[in-house]
């Protein structure tokens, strides 16, 4: 978890804080607007172009 808090990359959701209580674990993450890759692919019948896939991966 300590290492995850140090990762700063435009394609990785940032972990800001971890709160561990007696009964729950809370992860405070960066807001990731716009859905996930699966949702994007399902909305576009043609899927991802090679150029766009390279941008994401």
PyMOL Python script that loads the backbone (N, CA, C, O; Angstrom):
from pymol import cmd

cmd.read_pdbstr("""\
ATOM      1  N   UNK A   1       0.833  -1.186   0.000  1.00  0.00           N
ATOM      2  CA  UNK A   1       0.000   0.000   0.000  1.00  0.00           C
ATOM      3  C   UNK A   1       0.878   1.250   0.000  1.00  0.00           C
ATOM      4  O   UNK A   1       0.562   2.223  -0.685  1.00  0.00           O
ATOM      5  N   UNK A   2       1.960   1.236   0.749  1.00  0.00           N
ATOM      6  CA  UNK A   2       2.849   2.406   0.765  1.00  0.00           C
ATOM      7  C   UNK A   2       3.380   2.713  -0.633  1.00  0.00           C
ATOM      8  O   UNK A   2       3.469   3.876  -1.029  1.00  0.00           O
ATOM      9  N   UNK A   3       3.730   1.671  -1.370  1.00  0.00           N
ATOM     10  CA  UNK A   3       4.228   1.879  -2.735  1.00  0.00           C
ATOM     11  C   UNK A   3       3.131   2.382  -3.657  1.00  0.00           C
ATOM     12  O   UNK A   3       3.382   3.229  -4.514  1.00  0.00           O
ATOM     13  N   UNK A   4       1.926   1.873  -3.491  1.00  0.00           N
ATOM     14  CA  UNK A   4       0.812   2.314  -4.334  1.00  0.00           C
ATOM     15  C   UNK A   4       0.547   3.808  -4.152  1.00  0.00           C
ATOM     16  O   UNK A   4       0.170   4.489  -5.106  1.00  0.00           O
ATOM     17  N   UNK A   5       0.739   4.319  -2.949  1.00  0.00           N
ATOM     18  CA  UNK A   5       0.531   5.743  -2.691  1.00  0.00           C
ATOM     19  C   UNK A   5       1.578   6.604  -3.393  1.00  0.00           C
ATOM     20  O   UNK A   5       1.346   7.792  -3.620  1.00  0.00           O
ATOM     21  N   UNK A   6       2.716   6.027  -3.735  1.00  0.00           N
ATOM     22  CA  UNK A   6       3.783   6.771  -4.403  1.00  0.00           C
ATOM     23  C   UNK A   6       3.629   6.812  -5.919  1.00  0.00           C
ATOM     24  O   UNK A   6       4.220   7.671  -6.574  1.00  0.00           O
ATOM     25  N   UNK A   7       2.849   5.903  -6.483  1.00  0.00           N
ATOM     26  CA  UNK A   7       2.704   5.821  -7.940  1.00  0.00           C
ATOM     27  C   UNK A   7       1.939   7.037  -8.455  1.00  0.00           C
ATOM     28  O   UNK A   7       0.826   7.322  -8.015  1.00  0.00           O
ATOM     29  N   UNK A   8       2.559   7.742  -9.392  1.00  0.00           N
ATOM     30  CA  UNK A   8       1.918   8.882 -10.043  1.00  0.00           C
ATOM     31  C   UNK A   8       2.115   8.732 -11.543  1.00  0.00           C
ATOM     32  O   UNK A   8       3.207   8.955 -12.066  1.00  0.00           O
ATOM     33  N   UNK A   9       1.046   8.354 -12.224  1.00  0.00           N
ATOM     34  CA  UNK A   9       1.092   8.139 -13.669  1.00  0.00           C
ATOM     35  C   UNK A   9      -0.269   8.517 -14.231  1.00  0.00           C
ATOM     36  O   UNK A   9      -1.286   8.240 -13.595  1.00  0.00           O
ATOM     37  N   UNK A  10      -0.321   9.141 -15.401  1.00  0.00           N
ATOM     38  CA  UNK A  10      -1.606   9.585 -15.956  1.00  0.00           C
ATOM     39  C   UNK A  10      -2.596   8.450 -16.238  1.00  0.00           C
ATOM     40  O   UNK A  10      -3.800   8.696 -16.314  1.00  0.00           O
ATOM     41  N   UNK A  11      -2.114   7.220 -16.393  1.00  0.00           N
ATOM     42  CA  UNK A  11      -3.006   6.098 -16.693  1.00  0.00           C
ATOM     43  C   UNK A  11      -3.293   5.217 -15.482  1.00  0.00           C
ATOM     44  O   UNK A  11      -3.860   4.134 -15.629  1.00  0.00           O
ATOM     45  N   UNK A  12      -2.911   5.665 -14.294  1.00  0.00           N
ATOM     46  CA  UNK A  12      -3.129   4.886 -13.075  1.00  0.00           C
ATOM     47  C   UNK A  12      -3.891   5.747 -12.075  1.00  0.00           C
ATOM     48  O   UNK A  12      -3.491   6.873 -11.780  1.00  0.00           O
ATOM     49  N   UNK A  13      -4.994   5.208 -11.555  1.00  0.00           N
ATOM     50  CA  UNK A  13      -5.764   5.920 -10.534  1.00  0.00           C
ATOM     51  C   UNK A  13      -4.907   6.027  -9.280  1.00  0.00           C
ATOM     52  O   UNK A  13      -4.338   5.038  -8.817  1.00  0.00           O
ATOM     53  N   UNK A  14      -4.824   7.227  -8.742  1.00  0.00           N
ATOM     54  CA  UNK A  14      -3.953   7.467  -7.580  1.00  0.00           C
ATOM     55  C   UNK A  14      -4.639   7.071  -6.276  1.00  0.00           C
ATOM     56  O   UNK A  14      -5.826   7.331  -6.078  1.00  0.00           O
ATOM     57  N   UNK A  15      -3.881   6.446  -5.405  1.00  0.00           N
ATOM     58  CA  UNK A  15      -4.335   6.104  -4.060  1.00  0.00           C
ATOM     59  C   UNK A  15      -3.839   7.203  -3.130  1.00  0.00           C
ATOM     60  O   UNK A  15      -2.633   7.378  -2.951  1.00  0.00           O
ATOM     61  N   UNK A  16      -4.780   7.947  -2.534  1.00  0.00           N
ATOM     62  CA  UNK A  16      -4.406   9.058  -1.664  1.00  0.00           C
ATOM     63  C   UNK A  16      -4.280   8.657  -0.198  1.00  0.00           C
ATOM     64  O   UNK A  16      -3.355   9.086   0.492  1.00  0.00           O
ATOM     65  N   UNK A  17      -5.198   7.846   0.268  1.00  0.00           N
ATOM     66  CA  UNK A  17      -5.212   7.543   1.700  1.00  0.00           C
ATOM     67  C   UNK A  17      -5.838   6.184   1.947  1.00  0.00           C
ATOM     68  O   UNK A  17      -6.676   5.730   1.167  1.00  0.00           O
ATOM     69  N   UNK A  18      -5.439   5.540   3.018  1.00  0.00           N
ATOM     70  CA  UNK A  18      -6.016   4.275   3.458  1.00  0.00           C
ATOM     71  C   UNK A  18      -6.467   4.465   4.897  1.00  0.00           C
ATOM     72  O   UNK A  18      -5.693   4.903   5.749  1.00  0.00           O
ATOM     73  N   UNK A  19      -7.729   4.131   5.161  1.00  0.00           N
ATOM     74  CA  UNK A  19      -8.275   4.221   6.516  1.00  0.00           C
ATOM     75  C   UNK A  19      -8.720   2.822   6.911  1.00  0.00           C
ATOM     76  O   UNK A  19      -9.600   2.240   6.278  1.00  0.00           O
ATOM     77  N   UNK A  20      -8.117   2.295   7.945  1.00  0.00           N
ATOM     78  CA  UNK A  20      -8.400   0.937   8.413  1.00  0.00           C
ATOM     79  C   UNK A  20      -9.077   1.023   9.775  1.00  0.00           C
ATOM     80  O   UNK A  20      -8.456   1.416  10.762  1.00  0.00           O
ATOM     81  N   UNK A  21     -10.362   0.650   9.822  1.00  0.00           N
ATOM     82  CA  UNK A  21     -11.082   0.643  11.090  1.00  0.00           C
ATOM     83  C   UNK A  21     -11.187  -0.799  11.580  1.00  0.00           C
ATOM     84  O   UNK A  21     -10.681  -1.720  10.939  1.00  0.00           O
ATOM     85  N   UNK A  22     -11.836  -0.981  12.699  1.00  0.00           N
ATOM     86  CA  UNK A  22     -11.983  -2.330  13.258  1.00  0.00           C
ATOM     87  C   UNK A  22     -12.790  -3.241  12.340  1.00  0.00           C
ATOM     88  O   UNK A  22     -12.576  -4.453  12.327  1.00  0.00           O
ATOM     89  N   UNK A  23     -13.720  -2.663  11.569  1.00  0.00           N
ATOM     90  CA  UNK A  23     -14.595  -3.505  10.753  1.00  0.00           C
ATOM     91  C   UNK A  23     -14.513  -3.246   9.247  1.00  0.00           C
ATOM     92  O   UNK A  23     -15.040  -4.034   8.463  1.00  0.00           O
ATOM     93  N   UNK A  24     -13.857  -2.149   8.827  1.00  0.00           N
ATOM     94  CA  UNK A  24     -13.831  -1.820   7.399  1.00  0.00           C
ATOM     95  C   UNK A  24     -12.476  -1.246   6.993  1.00  0.00           C
ATOM     96  O   UNK A  24     -11.720  -0.724   7.811  1.00  0.00           O
ATOM     97  N   UNK A  25     -12.205  -1.365   5.695  1.00  0.00           N
ATOM     98  CA  UNK A  25     -11.014  -0.770   5.103  1.00  0.00           C
ATOM     99  C   UNK A  25     -11.486   0.206   4.036  1.00  0.00           C
ATOM    100  O   UNK A  25     -12.238  -0.178   3.141  1.00  0.00           O
ATOM    101  N   UNK A  26     -11.062   1.449   4.114  1.00  0.00           N
ATOM    102  CA  UNK A  26     -11.452   2.474   3.151  1.00  0.00           C
ATOM    103  C   UNK A  26     -10.240   2.892   2.343  1.00  0.00           C
ATOM    104  O   UNK A  26      -9.171   3.143   2.899  1.00  0.00           O
ATOM    105  N   UNK A  27     -10.408   2.967   1.019  1.00  0.00           N
ATOM    106  CA  UNK A  27      -9.365   3.454   0.126  1.00  0.00           C
ATOM    107  C   UNK A  27      -9.848   4.764  -0.474  1.00  0.00           C
ATOM    108  O   UNK A  27     -10.910   4.801  -1.096  1.00  0.00           O
ATOM    109  N   UNK A  28      -9.098   5.827  -0.303  1.00  0.00           N
ATOM    110  CA  UNK A  28      -9.435   7.127  -0.869  1.00  0.00           C
ATOM    111  C   UNK A  28      -8.657   7.245  -2.177  1.00  0.00           C
ATOM    112  O   UNK A  28      -7.434   7.378  -2.186  1.00  0.00           O
ATOM    113  N   UNK A  29      -9.413   7.191  -3.291  1.00  0.00           N
ATOM    114  CA  UNK A  29      -8.812   7.151  -4.623  1.00  0.00           C
ATOM    115  C   UNK A  29      -9.110   8.418  -5.408  1.00  0.00           C
ATOM    116  O   UNK A  29     -10.053   9.149  -5.104  1.00  0.00           O
ATOM    117  N   UNK A  30      -8.302   8.660  -6.409  1.00  0.00           N
ATOM    118  CA  UNK A  30      -8.531   9.735  -7.357  1.00  0.00           C
ATOM    119  C   UNK A  30      -9.817   9.441  -8.131  1.00  0.00           C
ATOM    120  O   UNK A  30     -10.112   8.284  -8.431  1.00  0.00           O
ATOM    121  N   UNK A  31     -10.578  10.484  -8.451  1.00  0.00           N
ATOM    122  CA  UNK A  31     -11.786  10.318  -9.253  1.00  0.00           C
ATOM    123  C   UNK A  31     -11.397   9.916 -10.670  1.00  0.00           C
ATOM    124  O   UNK A  31     -10.575  10.577 -11.305  1.00  0.00           O
ATOM    125  N   UNK A  32     -11.986   8.836 -11.161  1.00  0.00           N
ATOM    126  CA  UNK A  32     -11.737   8.367 -12.526  1.00  0.00           C
ATOM    127  C   UNK A  32     -13.028   8.530 -13.315  1.00  0.00           C
ATOM    128  O   UNK A  32     -13.863   7.627 -13.360  1.00  0.00           O
ATOM    129  N   UNK A  33     -13.174   9.667 -13.921  1.00  0.00           N
ATOM    130  CA  UNK A  33     -14.367  10.017 -14.689  1.00  0.00           C
ATOM    131  C   UNK A  33     -14.448   9.240 -16.001  1.00  0.00           C
ATOM    132  O   UNK A  33     -13.417   8.856 -16.553  1.00  0.00           O
ATOM    133  N   UNK A  34     -15.643   9.008 -16.498  1.00  0.00           N
ATOM    134  CA  UNK A  34     -15.808   8.522 -17.857  1.00  0.00           C
ATOM    135  C   UNK A  34     -15.978   7.027 -18.041  1.00  0.00           C
ATOM    136  O   UNK A  34     -15.993   6.566 -19.182  1.00  0.00           O
ATOM    137  N   UNK A  35     -16.104   6.253 -16.991  1.00  0.00           N
ATOM    138  CA  UNK A  35     -16.315   4.817 -17.146  1.00  0.00           C
ATOM    139  C   UNK A  35     -15.014   4.060 -17.336  1.00  0.00           C
ATOM    140  O   UNK A  35     -13.923   4.619 -17.227  1.00  0.00           O
ATOM    141  N   UNK A  36     -15.156   2.780 -17.621  1.00  0.00           N
ATOM    142  CA  UNK A  36     -13.965   1.954 -17.789  1.00  0.00           C
ATOM    143  C   UNK A  36     -13.820   1.514 -19.241  1.00  0.00           C
ATOM    144  O   UNK A  36     -14.669   1.814 -20.080  1.00  0.00           O
ATOM    145  N   UNK A  37     -12.745   0.809 -19.521  1.00  0.00           N
ATOM    146  CA  UNK A  37     -12.442   0.387 -20.886  1.00  0.00           C
ATOM    147  C   UNK A  37     -13.529  -0.525 -21.439  1.00  0.00           C
ATOM    148  O   UNK A  37     -13.883  -0.417 -22.614  1.00  0.00           O
ATOM    149  N   UNK A  38     -14.062  -1.414 -20.621  1.00  0.00           N
ATOM    150  CA  UNK A  38     -15.127  -2.316 -21.065  1.00  0.00           C
ATOM    151  C   UNK A  38     -16.341  -1.515 -21.529  1.00  0.00           C
ATOM    152  O   UNK A  38     -16.905  -1.809 -22.583  1.00  0.00           O
ATOM    153  N   UNK A  39     -16.750  -0.508 -20.757  1.00  0.00           N
ATOM    154  CA  UNK A  39     -17.890   0.330 -21.148  1.00  0.00           C
ATOM    155  C   UNK A  39     -17.626   1.022 -22.481  1.00  0.00           C
ATOM    156  O   UNK A  39     -18.517   1.101 -23.326  1.00  0.00           O
ATOM    157  N   UNK A  40     -16.412   1.520 -22.673  1.00  0.00           N
ATOM    158  CA  UNK A  40     -16.064   2.189 -23.920  1.00  0.00           C
ATOM    159  C   UNK A  40     -16.204   1.231 -25.101  1.00  0.00           C
ATOM    160  O   UNK A  40     -16.802   1.576 -26.120  1.00  0.00           O
ATOM    161  N   UNK A  41     -15.653   0.041 -24.959  1.00  0.00           N
ATOM    162  CA  UNK A  41     -15.703  -0.939 -26.047  1.00  0.00           C
ATOM    163  C   UNK A  41     -17.144  -1.326 -26.356  1.00  0.00           C
ATOM    164  O   UNK A  41     -17.509  -1.459 -27.524  1.00  0.00           O
ATOM    165  N   UNK A  42     -17.966  -1.507 -25.329  1.00  0.00           N
ATOM    166  CA  UNK A  42     -19.360  -1.904 -25.538  1.00  0.00           C
ATOM    167  C   UNK A  42     -20.169  -0.804 -26.225  1.00  0.00           C
ATOM    168  O   UNK A  42     -21.149  -1.108 -26.906  1.00  0.00           O
ATOM    169  N   UNK A  43     -19.788   0.456 -26.067  1.00  0.00           N
ATOM    170  CA  UNK A  43     -20.495   1.576 -26.699  1.00  0.00           C
ATOM    171  C   UNK A  43     -20.074   1.769 -28.154  1.00  0.00           C
ATOM    172  O   UNK A  43     -20.783   2.433 -28.910  1.00  0.00           O
ATOM    173  N   UNK A  44     -18.950   1.211 -28.558  1.00  0.00           N
ATOM    174  CA  UNK A  44     -18.420   1.389 -29.911  1.00  0.00           C
ATOM    175  C   UNK A  44     -18.272   0.024 -30.573  1.00  0.00           C
ATOM    176  O   UNK A  44     -17.383  -0.753 -30.225  1.00  0.00           O
ATOM    177  N   UNK A  45     -19.151  -0.257 -31.526  1.00  0.00           N
ATOM    178  CA  UNK A  45     -19.155  -1.574 -32.185  1.00  0.00           C
ATOM    179  C   UNK A  45     -17.808  -1.923 -32.806  1.00  0.00           C
ATOM    180  O   UNK A  45     -17.404  -3.086 -32.812  1.00  0.00           O
ATOM    181  N   UNK A  46     -17.117  -0.916 -33.327  1.00  0.00           N
ATOM    182  CA  UNK A  46     -15.833  -1.178 -33.981  1.00  0.00           C
ATOM    183  C   UNK A  46     -14.706  -1.405 -32.978  1.00  0.00           C
ATOM    184  O   UNK A  46     -13.596  -1.762 -33.372  1.00  0.00           O
ATOM    185  N   UNK A  47     -14.977  -1.201 -31.683  1.00  0.00           N
ATOM    186  CA  UNK A  47     -13.950  -1.411 -30.661  1.00  0.00           C
ATOM    187  C   UNK A  47     -12.942  -0.280 -30.652  1.00  0.00           C
ATOM    188  O   UNK A  47     -13.299   0.876 -30.879  1.00  0.00           O
ATOM    189  N   UNK A  48     -11.704  -0.598 -30.395  1.00  0.00           N
ATOM    190  CA  UNK A  48     -10.628   0.393 -30.352  1.00  0.00           C
ATOM    191  C   UNK A  48      -9.767   0.290 -31.603  1.00  0.00           C
ATOM    192  O   UNK A  48      -9.439  -0.807 -32.056  1.00  0.00           O
ATOM    193  N   UNK A  49      -9.407   1.440 -32.153  1.00  0.00           N
ATOM    194  CA  UNK A  49      -8.433   1.420 -33.242  1.00  0.00           C
ATOM    195  C   UNK A  49      -7.069   1.078 -32.641  1.00  0.00           C
ATOM    196  O   UNK A  49      -6.864   1.204 -31.434  1.00  0.00           O
ATOM    197  N   UNK A  50      -6.159   0.653 -33.479  1.00  0.00           N
ATOM    198  CA  UNK A  50      -4.831   0.308 -32.977  1.00  0.00           C
ATOM    199  C   UNK A  50      -4.157   1.522 -32.339  1.00  0.00           C
ATOM    200  O   UNK A  50      -3.507   1.403 -31.301  1.00  0.00           O
ATOM    201  N   UNK A  51      -4.316   2.683 -32.963  1.00  0.00           N
ATOM    202  CA  UNK A  51      -3.694   3.901 -32.427  1.00  0.00           C
ATOM    203  C   UNK A  51      -4.251   4.252 -31.053  1.00  0.00           C
ATOM    204  O   UNK A  51      -3.500   4.646 -30.161  1.00  0.00           O
ATOM    205  N   UNK A  52      -5.563   4.113 -30.877  1.00  0.00           N
ATOM    206  CA  UNK A  52      -6.178   4.423 -29.588  1.00  0.00           C
ATOM    207  C   UNK A  52      -5.784   3.392 -28.531  1.00  0.00           C
ATOM    208  O   UNK A  52      -5.554   3.743 -27.374  1.00  0.00           O
ATOM    209  N   UNK A  53      -5.708   2.134 -28.926  1.00  0.00           N
ATOM    210  CA  UNK A  53      -5.285   1.090 -27.990  1.00  0.00           C
ATOM    211  C   UNK A  53      -3.852   1.358 -27.512  1.00  0.00           C
ATOM    212  O   UNK A  53      -3.540   1.147 -26.340  1.00  0.00           O
ATOM    213  N   UNK A  54      -2.990   1.820 -28.411  1.00  0.00           N
ATOM    214  CA  UNK A  54      -1.611   2.140 -28.026  1.00  0.00           C
ATOM    215  C   UNK A  54      -1.580   3.284 -27.022  1.00  0.00           C
ATOM    216  O   UNK A  54      -0.741   3.306 -26.121  1.00  0.00           O
ATOM    217  N   UNK A  55      -2.492   4.229 -27.179  1.00  0.00           N
ATOM    218  CA  UNK A  55      -2.557   5.353 -26.239  1.00  0.00           C
ATOM    219  C   UNK A  55      -2.889   4.860 -24.835  1.00  0.00           C
ATOM    220  O   UNK A  55      -2.311   5.340 -23.860  1.00  0.00           O
ATOM    221  N   UNK A  56      -3.821   3.900 -24.719  1.00  0.00           N
ATOM    222  CA  UNK A  56      -4.246   3.403 -23.416  1.00  0.00           C
ATOM    223  C   UNK A  56      -3.266   2.408 -22.819  1.00  0.00           C
ATOM    224  O   UNK A  56      -3.127   2.326 -21.598  1.00  0.00           O
ATOM    225  N   UNK A  57      -2.581   1.645 -23.679  1.00  0.00           N
ATOM    226  CA  UNK A  57      -1.694   0.597 -23.178  1.00  0.00           C
ATOM    227  C   UNK A  57      -0.257   0.933 -23.467  1.00  0.00           C
ATOM    228  O   UNK A  57       0.638   0.164 -23.118  1.00  0.00           O
TER     229      UNK A  57
END
""", "prot")
cmd.dss("prot")
cmd.show_as("cartoon", "prot")
cmd.util.cbc("prot")
cmd.orient("prot")
